[in-house]
């Protein structure tokens, strides 16, 4: 049975289907057969505090990576009401870069946690710095209104051995 399941799973992408209903049925059943055959086809769909990195593909150049996270959610530590923010992460990588899917799952992990804006902003920056060890990183957290007040928290990390290049203004 397992060998048959392996063969069917391998054939699924090669079959040209015209019916959307049949495509869905075959996809669902191929995932079931893949599980029976011991093949992991499931993507992570749970929040996680684990951040994954990959090697910086170009260590010779200083370049900036900008990541926008528009849908951060956590809980107010005093009222338990939801808090919303968008984050902008800007960093100059050294040896490694953060993988985006794990970053998404990491941000998702705060959904049921309470914390003050300042605490969470610093906690997130510290974790990102710990796993990527960048030359420079800035995290800007734009928190939605709470009690009629908007809050923006900006936290930075700079490696002591790194000198930022001068910005060149073009005409």
Phi and psi in degrees as GROMACS dihedral restraints (atoms count N, CA, C in turn):
[ dihedral_restraints ]
;  ai    aj    ak    al  type     phi  dphi    fc
    3     4     5     6     1   -65.4    20    10
    4     5     6     7     1   -38.7    20    10
    6     7     8     9     1   -65.5    20    10
    7     8     9    10     1   -39.6    20    10
    9    10    11    12     1   -63.7    20    10
   10    11    12    13     1   -42.8    20    10
   12    13    14    15     1   -62.0    20    10
   13    14    15    16     1   -41.9    20    10
   15    16    17    18     1   -59.5    20    10
   16    17    18    19     1   -44.7    20    10
   18    19    20    21     1   -63.1    20    10
   19    20    21    22     1   -43.5    20    10
   21    22    23    24     1   -64.1    20    10
   22    23    24    25     1   -44.4    20    10
   24    25    26    27     1   -60.6    20    10
   25    26    27    28     1   -39.6    20    10
   27    28    29    30     1   -69.9    20    10
   28    29    30    31     1   -30.0    20    10
   30    31    32    33     1   -80.1    20    10
   31    32    33    34     1   -25.1    20    10
   33    34    35    36     1   -52.0    20    10
   34    35    36    37     1   -49.7    20    10
   36    37    38    39     1   -64.6    20    10
   37    38    39    40     1   -21.4    20    10
   39    40    41    42     1   -83.4    20    10
   40    41    42    43     1   -17.6    20    10
   42    43    44    45     1   -79.3    20    10
   43    44    45    46     1   127.5    20    10
   45    46    47    48     1   -93.0    20    10
   46    47    48    49     1   115.6    20    10
   48    49    50    51     1  -112.7    20    10
   49    50    51    52     1   143.3    20    10
   51    52    53    54     1  -103.4    20    10
   52    53    54    55     1   -23.4    20    10
   54    55    56    57     1   -93.1    20    10
   55    56    57    58     1   122.3    20    10
   57    58    59    60     1   -63.5    20    10
   58    59    60    61     1   -38.0    20    10
   60    61    62    63     1   -63.0    20    10
   61    62    63    64     1   -41.6    20    10
   63    64    65    66     1   -67.7    20    10
   64    65    66    67     1   -37.8    20    10
   66    67    68    69     1   -60.9    20    10
   67    68    69    70     1   -46.3    20    10
   69    70    71    72     1   -62.6    20    10
   70    71    72    73     1   -45.1    20    10
   72    73    74    75     1   -59.7    20    10
   73    74    75    76     1   -45.6    20    10
   75    76    77    78     1   -68.6    20    10
   76    77    78    79     1   -38.8    20    10
   78    79    80    81     1   -62.3    20    10
   79    80    81    82     1   -47.6    20    10
   81    82    83    84     1   -61.3    20    10
   82    83    84    85     1   -46.0    20    10
   84    85    86    87     1   -69.4    20    10
   85    86    87    88     1   -32.7    20    10
   87    88    89    90     1   -68.5    20    10
   88    89    90    91     1   -34.5    20    10
   90    91    92    93     1   -66.9    20    10
   91    92    93    94     1   -40.2    20    10
   93    94    95    96     1   -62.1    20    10
   94    95    96    97     1   -45.6    20    10
   96    97    98    99     1   -65.3    20    10
   97    98    99   100     1   -37.0    20    10
   99   100   101   102     1   -64.0    20    10
  100   101   102   103     1   -40.3    20    10
  102   103   104   105     1   -64.2    20    10
  103   104   105   106     1   -43.4    20    10
  105   106   107   108     1   -59.8    20    10
  106   107   108   109     1   -35.5    20    10
  108   109   110   111     1   -84.3    20    10
  109   110   111   112     1    -2.9    20    10
  111   112   113   114     1    84.3    20    10
  112   113   114   115     1    17.7    20    10
  114   115   116   117     1   -97.2    20    10
  115   116   117   118     1   127.7    20    10
  117   118   119   120     1   -88.1    20    10
  118   119   120   121     1   107.2    20    10
  120   121   122   123     1  -107.7    20    10
  121   122   123   124     1     0.0    20    10
  123   124   125   126     1   -80.7    20    10
  124   125   126   127     1   136.6    20    10
  126   127   128   129     1   -90.6    20    10
  127   128   129   130     1   152.2    20    10
  129   130   131   132     1   -63.0    20    10
  130   131   132   133     1   132.7    20    10
  132   133   134   135     1  -137.6    20    10
  133   134   135   136     1    25.9    20    10
  135   136   137   138     1  -118.5    20    10
  136   137   138   139     1   145.7    20    10
  138   139   140   141     1   -61.3    20    10
  139   140   141   142     1   150.7    20    10
  141   142   143   144     1  -151.1    20    10
  142   143   144   145     1   143.0    20    10
  144   145   146   147     1   -88.8    20    10
  145   146   147   148     1     0.3    20    10
  147   148   149   150     1   -86.5    20    10
  148   149   150   151     1   129.0    20    10
  150   151   152   153     1  -107.9    20    10
  151   152   153   154     1   134.3    20    10
  153   154   155   156     1  -104.1    20    10
  154   155   156   157     1   142.0    20    10
  156   157   158   159     1  -122.5    20    10
  157   158   159   160     1   165.5    20    10
  159   160   161   162     1  -137.6    20    10
  160   161   162   163     1   160.0    20    10
  162   163   164   165     1   -64.4    20    10
  163   164   165   166     1   138.5    20    10
  165   166   167   168     1   -60.4    20    10
  166   167   168   169     1   120.3    20    10
  168   169   170   171     1   -71.6    20    10
  169   170   171   172     1   -13.3    20    10
  171   172   173   174     1  -146.2    20    10
  172   173   174   175     1    82.1    20    10
  174   175   176   177     1   -72.5    20    10
  175   176   177   178     1   -15.3    20    10
  177   178   179   180     1   -74.1    20    10
  178   179   180   181     1   -23.2    20    10
  180   181   182   183     1  -111.2    20    10
  181   182   183   184     1   141.3    20    10
  183   184   185   186     1   -84.3    20    10
  184   185   186   187     1   122.6    20    10
  186   187   188   189     1  -141.6    20    10
  187   188   189   190     1   159.5    20    10
  189   190   191   192     1  -106.0    20    10
  190   191   192   193     1   133.5    20    10
  192   193   194   195     1  -106.8    20    10
  193   194   195   196     1   126.4    20    10
  195   196   197   198     1  -115.0    20    10
  196   197   198   199     1   127.0    20    10
  198   199   200   201     1  -124.1    20    10
  199   200   201   202     1   130.2    20    10
  201   202   203   204     1  -110.7    20    10
  202   203   204   205     1   128.9    20    10
  204   205   206   207     1  -115.8    20    10
  205   206   207   208     1    98.6    20    10
  207   208   209   210     1   -84.3    20    10
  208   209   210   211     1    -7.8    20    10
  210   211   212   213     1  -131.2    20    10
  211   212   213   214     1    54.3    20    10
  213   214   215   216     1   -80.8    20    10
  214   215   216   217     1   136.4    20    10
  216   217   218   219     1  -135.8    20    10
  217   218   219   220     1   137.4    20    10
  219   220   221   222     1  -147.0    20    10
  220   221   222   223     1  -170.2    20    10
  222   223   224   225     1  -115.8    20    10
  223   224   225   226     1   144.6    20    10
  225   226   227   228     1   -66.0    20    10
  226   227   228   229     1   129.9    20    10
  228   229   230   231     1   -70.4    20    10
  229   230   231   232     1   -16.6    20    10
  231   232   233   234     1   -95.8    20    10
  232   233   234   235     1   -40.5    20    10
  234   235   236   237     1  -106.7    20    10
  235   236   237   238     1   -19.2    20    10
  237   238   239   240     1    79.9    20    10
  238   239   240   241     1     0.9    20    10
  240   241   242   243     1   -75.9    20    10
  241   242   243   244     1   153.1    20    10
  243   244   245   246     1   -68.9    20    10
  244   245   246   247     1   142.1    20    10
  246   247   248   249     1  -114.1    20    10
  247   248   249   250     1   144.3    20    10
  249   250   251   252     1  -126.6    20    10
  250   251   252   253     1   145.3    20    10
  252   253   254   255     1  -153.1    20    10
  253   254   255   256     1   159.9    20    10
  255   256   257   258     1  -117.6    20    10
  256   257   258   259     1   141.3    20    10
  258   259   260   261     1  -114.5    20    10
  259   260   261   262     1   142.9    20    10
  261   262   263   264     1  -122.3    20    10
  262   263   264   265     1   122.1    20    10
  264   265   266   267     1  -110.9    20    10
  265   266   267   268     1   125.6    20    10
  267   268   269   270     1  -125.2    20    10
  268   269   270   271     1   127.5    20    10
  270   271   272   273     1  -150.4    20    10
  271   272   273   274     1   154.9    20    10
  273   274   275   276     1  -106.4    20    10
  274   275   276   277     1   108.2    20    10
  276   277   278   279     1   -72.1    20    10
  277   278   279   280     1   152.2    20    10
  279   280   281   282     1  -103.4    20    10
  280   281   282   283     1   -94.7    20    10
  282   283   284   285     1   -89.7    20    10
  283   284   285   286     1   -26.7    20    10
  285   286   287   288     1  -140.5    20    10
  286   287   288   289     1   160.4    20    10
  288   289   290   291     1  -123.3    20    10
  289   290   291   292     1   154.9    20    10
  291   292   293   294     1   -85.3    20    10
  292   293   294   295     1   138.6    20    10
  294   295   296   297     1   -82.0    20    10
  295   296   297   298     1   133.2    20    10
  297   298   299   300     1   -69.6    20    10
  298   299   300   301     1   -36.7    20    10
  300   301   302   303     1   -63.6    20    10
  301   302   303   304     1   -42.8    20    10
  303   304   305   306     1   -67.3    20    10
  304   305   306   307     1   -33.2    20    10
  306   307   308   309     1   -64.5    20    10
  307   308   309   310     1   -41.7    20    10
  309   310   311   312     1   -60.5    20    10
  310   311   312   313     1   -45.7    20    10
  312   313   314   315     1   -66.5    20    10
  313   314   315   316     1   -34.4    20    10
  315   316   317   318     1   -64.6    20    10
  316   317   318   319     1   -48.0    20    10
  318   319   320   321     1   -62.8    20    10
  319   320   321   322     1   -37.0    20    10
  321   322   323   324     1   -62.8    20    10
  322   323   324   325     1   -29.5    20    10
  324   325   326   327     1   -67.0    20    10
  325   326   327   328     1   -12.8    20    10
  327   328   329   330     1   -88.4    20    10
  328   329   330   331     1    -5.2    20    10
  330   331   332   333     1   -54.8    20    10
  331   332   333   334     1   -36.8    20    10
  333   334   335   336     1  -105.5    20    10
  334   335   336   337     1    12.7    20    10
  336   337   338   339     1  -105.0    20    10
  337   338   339   340     1   147.2    20    10
  339   340   341   342     1   -99.2    20    10
  340   341   342   343     1   148.2    20    10
  342   343   344   345     1  -179.4    20    10
  343   344   345   346     1   147.5    20    10
  345   346   347   348     1   -70.7    20    10
  346   347   348   349     1   152.2    20    10
  348   349   350   351     1   -53.7    20    10
  349   350   351   352     1   -46.5    20    10
  351   352   353   354     1   -64.9    20    10
  352   353   354   355     1   -41.5    20    10
  354   355   356   357     1   -64.0    20    10
  355   356   357   358     1   -49.2    20    10
  357   358   359   360     1   -66.9    20    10
  358   359   360   361     1   -40.1    20    10
  360   361   362   363     1   -60.3    20    10
  361   362   363   364     1   -46.3    20    10
  363   364   365   366     1   -68.2    20    10
  364   365   366   367     1   -38.8    20    10
  366   367   368   369     1   -61.4    20    10
  367   368   369   370     1   -43.1    20    10
  369   370   371   372     1   -66.9    20    10
  370   371   372   373     1   -45.6    20    10
  372   373   374   375     1   -60.3    20    10
  373   374   375   376     1   -45.9    20    10
  375   376   377   378     1   -60.4    20    10
  376   377   378   379     1   -39.5    20    10
  378   379   380   381     1   -67.0    20    10
  379   380   381   382     1   -44.6    20    10
  381   382   383   384     1   -61.9    20    10
  382   383   384   385     1   -42.0    20    10
  384   385   386   387     1   -65.0    20    10
  385   386   387   388     1   -40.8    20    10
  387   388   389   390     1   -61.7    20    10
  388   389   390   391     1   -37.2    20    10
  390   391   392   393     1   -90.4    20    10
  391   392   393   394     1   -25.9    20    10
  393   394   395   396     1  -105.5    20    10
  394   395   396   397     1   -22.6    20    10
  396   397   398   399     1    46.7    20    10
  397   398   399   400     1    59.3    20    10
  399   400   401   402     1   -75.2    20    10
  400   401   402   403     1   165.1    20    10
  402   403   404   405     1   -70.1    20    10
  403   404   405   406     1   -38.6    20    10
  405   406   407   408     1  -152.0    20    10
  406   407   408   409     1   142.9    20    10
  408   409   410   411     1  -146.9    20    10
  409   410   411   412     1   135.7    20    10
  411   412   413   414     1  -127.1    20    10
  412   413   414   415     1   133.1    20    10
  414   415   416   417     1  -119.4    20    10
  415   416   417   418     1   124.2    20    10
  417   418   419   420     1  -113.4    20    10
  418   419   420   421     1   119.8    20    10
  420   421   422   423     1  -109.7    20    10
  421   422   423   424     1   113.8    20    10
  423   424   425   426     1   -99.7    20    10
  424   425   426   427     1   100.8    20    10
  426   427   428   429     1   -86.6    20    10
  427   428   429   430     1   138.6    20    10
  429   430   431   432     1   -68.3    20    10
  430   431   432   433     1   166.9    20    10
  432   433   434   435     1   -58.2    20    10
  433   434   435   436     1   136.2    20    10
  435   436   437   438     1  -137.2    20    10
  436   437   438   439     1   118.2    20    10
  438   439   440   441     1    64.0    20    10
  439   440   441   442     1    30.6    20    10
  441   442   443   444     1    81.3    20    10
  442   443   444   445     1     8.3    20    10
  444   445   446   447     1  -125.6    20    10
  445   446   447   448     1   129.3    20    10
  447   448   449   450     1   -91.4    20    10
  448   449   450   451     1   142.8    20    10
  450   451   452   453     1  -124.8    20    10
  451   452   453   454     1   134.5    20    10
  453   454   455   456     1  -122.1    20    10
  454   455   456   457     1   125.8    20    10
  456   457   458   459     1  -115.1    20    10
  457   458   459   460     1   125.4    20    10
  459   460   461   462     1  -118.1    20    10
  460   461   462   463     1   122.2    20    10
  462   463   464   465     1  -126.5    20    10
  463   464   465   466     1   144.6    20    10
  465   466   467   468     1  -134.4    20    10
  466   467   468   469     1   155.0    20    10
  468   469   470   471     1  -135.2    20    10
  469   470   471   472     1   136.1    20    10
  471   472   473   474     1  -133.6    20    10
  472   473   474   475     1   127.0    20    10
  474   475   476   477     1   -64.2    20    10
  475   476   477   478     1   132.9    20    10
  477   478   479   480     1   -62.1    20    10
  478   479   480   481     1   -27.0    20    10
  480   481   482   483     1   -89.0    20    10
  481   482   483   484     1    -0.4    20    10
  483   484   485   486     1  -103.3    20    10
  484   485   486   487     1   131.6    20    10
  486   487   488   489     1  -108.3    20    10
  487   488   489   490     1   122.3    20    10
  489   490   491   492     1   -66.0    20    10
  490   491   492   493     1   136.6    20    10
  492   493   494   495     1   -68.3    20    10
  493   494   495   496     1   152.4    20    10
  495   496   497   498     1   -70.3    20    10
  496   497   498   499     1   140.8    20    10
  498   499   500   501     1   -76.9    20    10
  499   500   501   502     1   135.3    20    10
  501   502   503   504     1  -101.3    20    10
  502   503   504   505     1   121.6    20    10
  504   505   506   507     1   -92.8    20    10
  505   506   507   508     1   121.3    20    10
  507   508   509   510     1   -89.1    20    10
  508   509   510   511     1   148.8    20    10
